[in-house]
């Protein structure tokens, strides 16, 4: 029961933080939506497709067998560790960005975040998403979850590359120096 509640609570809490944070930014007259780095359809499909692996993970934790084969116990525990780690990265990354957070590329000048968790990864939130996707694949052993996860990772990586191009233009040598010190993901 604790496993089910923990697996279910993490994505729910993250979505509350994400959308609640956007509402707070709007109240402060800050637009949390940015320019989309890809076409609107692809970007939206990718963001909403997270429901597939995350939902499958939650469902599997409550019992419905979505796996095509029996899951070894070691995969279950590895998946749970990756799930928690992924959401820790998502929460810490989001809170560290503060008012600089945007869905997409900021339209106005923001601050280059390079402190806290951003000293170790330029993209901890994307790394967190990837961790939760791998977790869902290991936990469910479902080919649909694997296919959705692969799609999401591919599109999110394109988003990262697009955001990096933008940051190079906006922050110039400061961003180049940051890239030399800190890796894209790990």
C-alpha positions as CSV (number, residue, x, y, z in Angstrom):
1,X,0.0,0.0,0.0
2,X,2.8,2.4,0.8
3,X,4.4,1.6,-2.6
4,X,1.1,2.4,-4.4
5,X,0.7,5.7,-2.5
6,X,4.3,6.8,-3.1
7,X,4.2,5.9,-6.8
8,X,0.9,7.8,-7.2
9,X,1.7,10.8,-5.1
10,X,4.9,11.8,-6.8
11,X,3.5,12.7,-10.2
12,X,0.4,14.2,-8.7
13,X,2.5,16.5,-6.4
14,X,4.8,17.4,-9.3
15,X,1.9,18.4,-11.5
16,X,0.5,20.5,-8.6
17,X,3.9,22.2,-8.1
18,X,4.2,22.7,-11.9
19,X,0.8,24.2,-12.5
20,X,0.6,26.0,-9.1
21,X,4.0,27.6,-9.9
22,X,2.7,28.8,-13.2
23,X,-0.3,30.3,-11.5
24,X,2.0,32.1,-9.0
25,X,4.1,33.4,-11.8
26,X,1.0,34.7,-13.6
27,X,-0.1,36.5,-10.4
28,X,3.3,38.2,-10.4
29,X,2.7,39.3,-14.0
30,X,5.3,36.9,-15.4
31,X,4.2,34.8,-18.4
32,X,5.4,31.2,-17.6
33,X,4.8,30.1,-21.2
34,X,7.6,30.7,-23.7
35,X,8.1,30.4,-27.3
36,X,7.7,26.7,-28.3
37,X,11.1,25.2,-29.4
38,X,9.3,22.8,-31.8
39,X,6.0,22.8,-33.6
40,X,3.0,23.2,-31.3
41,X,1.5,19.8,-32.2
42,X,4.8,17.8,-31.6
43,X,5.6,19.8,-28.5
44,X,2.1,19.2,-27.0
45,X,2.0,15.5,-28.0
46,X,5.3,15.0,-26.2
47,X,4.3,16.8,-23.1
48,X,0.9,15.1,-22.8
49,X,2.4,11.7,-23.7
50,X,4.0,11.6,-20.3
51,X,0.6,10.5,-19.1
52,X,1.2,7.1,-20.7
53,X,4.3,5.9,-18.9
54,X,3.4,7.7,-15.7
55,X,-0.1,6.4,-15.7
56,X,1.1,2.9,-16.5
57,X,3.5,3.0,-13.6
58,X,0.7,4.2,-11.2
59,X,-1.7,1.5,-12.5
60,X,0.8,-1.2,-12.2
61,X,1.6,-0.2,-8.6
62,X,-2.1,-0.7,-7.8
63,X,-2.2,-4.1,-9.3
64,X,-3.5,-4.3,-12.9
65,X,-0.9,-6.3,-14.8
66,X,0.2,-4.4,-17.9
67,X,3.4,-6.4,-18.3
68,X,3.9,-8.9,-21.1
69,X,6.1,-11.0,-18.7
70,X,6.8,-11.5,-15.1
71,X,8.9,-8.7,-13.5
72,X,11.9,-9.8,-11.5
73,X,12.0,-8.3,-8.0
74,X,15.3,-6.5,-8.7
75,X,13.7,-4.6,-11.6
76,X,10.9,-3.5,-9.4
77,X,13.3,-2.0,-6.8
78,X,15.5,-0.5,-9.4
79,X,12.4,1.1,-11.0
80,X,11.2,2.5,-7.6
81,X,14.7,4.0,-6.9
82,X,14.7,5.6,-10.4
83,X,11.1,6.9,-9.9
84,X,12.0,8.7,-6.7
85,X,15.3,10.0,-8.1
86,X,13.5,11.3,-11.2
87,X,11.0,13.2,-9.2
88,X,13.6,14.5,-6.8
89,X,15.4,15.9,-9.9
90,X,12.1,17.4,-11.2
91,X,11.2,19.1,-7.9
92,X,14.7,20.4,-7.2
93,X,15.2,21.6,-10.8
94,X,11.8,23.3,-10.8
95,X,12.3,25.0,-7.5
96,X,15.9,26.1,-8.4
97,X,14.6,27.9,-11.5
98,X,12.2,30.0,-9.5
99,X,10.9,32.9,-11.6
100,X,13.1,31.9,-14.6
101,X,11.0,28.8,-15.3
102,X,9.2,28.7,-18.6
103,X,7.4,26.1,-20.6
104,X,9.4,26.6,-23.8
105,X,11.9,29.3,-24.5
106,X,11.6,32.5,-22.5
107,X,10.4,35.5,-24.6
108,X,11.9,38.0,-22.2
109,X,15.3,38.2,-20.5
110,X,15.8,35.7,-17.7
111,X,18.7,34.7,-15.5
112,X,21.1,32.0,-16.4
113,X,20.8,29.5,-13.6
114,X,24.1,27.8,-12.8
115,X,23.9,27.3,-9.0
116,X,22.5,24.5,-6.9
117,X,21.7,21.4,-8.9
118,X,22.5,23.3,-12.1
119,X,26.2,23.1,-11.1
120,X,26.0,19.3,-11.9
121,X,23.6,19.1,-14.8
122,X,22.4,21.8,-17.3
123,X,19.1,19.9,-17.6
124,X,18.2,18.2,-14.3
125,X,14.5,18.4,-15.0
126,X,14.9,16.6,-18.3
127,X,17.2,14.1,-16.6
128,X,14.4,13.6,-14.1
129,X,11.9,13.0,-16.8
130,X,14.2,10.4,-18.4
131,X,14.7,8.7,-15.1
132,X,10.9,8.4,-14.5
133,X,10.5,7.0,-18.1
134,X,13.1,4.4,-17.6
135,X,11.5,3.6,-14.3
136,X,8.1,3.1,-15.9
137,X,9.6,0.8,-18.5
138,X,11.3,-1.4,-16.0
139,X,8.4,-1.4,-13.6
140,X,5.7,-2.2,-16.2
141,X,7.7,-4.2,-18.8
142,X,5.2,-3.0,-21.3
143,X,6.1,-2.4,-25.0
144,X,3.7,0.5,-25.3
145,X,5.3,2.2,-22.3
146,X,8.7,1.6,-23.9
147,X,7.5,3.1,-27.3
148,X,6.0,6.1,-25.6
149,X,9.1,6.6,-23.5
150,X,11.4,6.5,-26.5
151,X,9.2,9.0,-28.3
152,X,9.2,11.4,-25.3
153,X,13.0,11.1,-24.9
154,X,13.6,11.8,-28.6
155,X,11.4,14.8,-28.6
156,X,12.6,16.2,-25.3
157,X,16.2,15.9,-26.5
158,X,15.3,18.0,-29.6
159,X,13.8,20.5,-27.2
160,X,17.0,20.6,-25.2
161,X,19.1,21.2,-28.3
162,X,16.8,24.0,-29.3
163,X,16.9,25.6,-25.9
164,X,20.7,25.4,-25.9
165,X,20.8,27.2,-29.2
166,X,18.7,29.9,-27.7
167,X,20.8,30.2,-24.6
168,X,23.9,30.5,-26.7
169,X,22.4,33.5,-28.4
170,X,21.0,35.2,-25.3
171,X,23.9,34.5,-22.8
172,X,26.9,34.2,-25.3
173,X,30.2,33.4,-23.7
174,X,28.7,33.0,-20.2
175,X,26.7,30.1,-21.5
176,X,29.6,28.7,-23.5
177,X,31.7,28.7,-20.3
178,X,28.9,27.1,-18.4
179,X,28.7,24.4,-21.0
180,X,32.4,23.7,-20.7
181,X,32.0,23.2,-16.9
182,X,28.7,21.3,-16.7
183,X,27.5,18.5,-18.9
184,X,24.2,18.5,-20.7
185,X,22.7,15.7,-18.5
186,X,25.2,14.1,-16.2
